[in-house]
Amino acid sequence: MNHLLDGYHEHIVAAHKQPLFLLLVGFITSFVGIRFSVRMIRAQVRWWPGNITPGGLHIHHMVFGLGFLLVGGIGVFATNGGHPWIDWFGLCFGIGCGLVLDEFALILHLDDVYWSEQGRKSVDAVIFGILVTAVLLTGYVPLGVVPGQSTRWGLVAVISVNAVVSIVALLKGKVWTGLLGIMVPGLSWIGAVRLARPSSPWARWRYANRPRRRRRALRRERLLHARADRARTWLFDLIAGAPDKVPAHRAAAHRVAERMAARATAHLDAQHARALARRSARLADRRTAALALGRTGHERPAGGAPDPARQALAHARRRAVRAGRHRSYGLRTASPVGPEPHTPYRHPRLPHPQPRRPV
C-alpha cells in the first residue's frame, strides 16, 4: 500500500497530473455508474429508483452532464486554476464528460437511439475519450512538455507522427487499431498500411477507381473482419448492454415517413370505400328497377319511346349528384305498385301551363 502511495505521489502529484488523473477517474466512474443505472431501469428492477420524470418530462442524464461540465469549466477560470480547486473541478469535469458522451448518439442523431444499433456510437465516443485522457496521463503534458523542464522535441515529433498515422487508420475503418495505436505506438502503423474496410471513408475516396483493391477489401471483410465484429459486439454487449432487436425509437425521418404512409393509406382506403359504396348503390338501383318492372309487367313502349321508370331513375341520380350527396341518399324506394311517373319541375309563383288542345 505504501508503495502505491509513493508511486502516486511520484508519478501523479509531483508531475502535476493530479487534476488530469481525477478527471479520468470521474470520467470512468460516471460512465460505469450511469450504464449500471440504465441497465437496472431497463430490467425494471423494483428497488432501483428509475428515470427522473418530473411532471411527466423525461430528463436525460446528458442534462446533468452539461451542468457538471459548466461547473468544472467555469470553476477553473474563476479560481485561476489554483489548488486545491483545480483538483475538484477536474473531477467534476470528468463526471460531466462521462454523462454527456454516454448519450453522444442522441446528440448526433437528435433522437432517442440509446438502445438501438446507432447507440453504439456513444460507447465508441466514451472509449475514445478515455483512451485519449489515459495517453495524456501516461505520457507528458502536453506532448512531452513539462513545466520547468526543457522540451523534448524528438518525443513531440514521434507522438505527432503517431497521431497522424492513427487518424489514417481511423479513416480506413480500423477503429480499434487506431484508438489503441494512440497508446501503443506502432500498432496504428499496421492499420494504416493495410487495406481499408469497404465501408470506410478511405475506401470511398481511394477505391472508387480501383476495382481490384475493392474486391480484395471485400474478400478480406468477409473472411477476417466478420469474426472481429462478432467479438466487438460481444464486448460492447457486456459493457453497455445488448441493443433492441427492433428499435423502440426510430429516427425522426422514419417516424415522419411512417405517418405520411399511414395518412396516404387511410386516404386510399377511404376512396376505395366510397367506390364500393357507389358500386353497391348502382347495383341496388338496378335491382330495384328490375323488381319494379317485373311486378308491374311494364315493358318498353314500341317505337323507341322513352321508358318513364328509367327516366325517373336517371333524373333522381342526376339530382343526387348535383346536390353532392351519395347516390343512394337521393333515391326513393320504388313503390310496390309501380314506378312513379316523372313530373316536371314547376315554379311555385309561375302559372301552370295549360295542356294544348288538339286542333
Protein Blocks (a to p, Z undefined) as FASTA:
>chain_A
ZZmmmmmmmmmmmnopmmmmmmmmmmmmmmmmmmmmmmmmmnopaklnbjcdehhiacdf
klmmmmmmmmmmmmmmmnoopafklmmmmmmmmmmmmmmmmmmmmmmnopafklgmklmm
mmmmmmmmmmmmmmmmmmcceehiaghiacdfklmmmmmmmmmmmmmmmmnopamlmmmm
mmmghjlmmmmmmccdfkbmklmmmmmmmmklmmmmmmmmmmmmmmmmmmmmmmmmmmno
padfbafbdcfklmmmmmmmmmmmmmmmmmmmmmmmmmmmmmmmmmmmmmmmmmnopacd
ehhiacfklmmmmmmmmmmmmnopafklmpccddfkbccdddddddfkbccddddddZZ
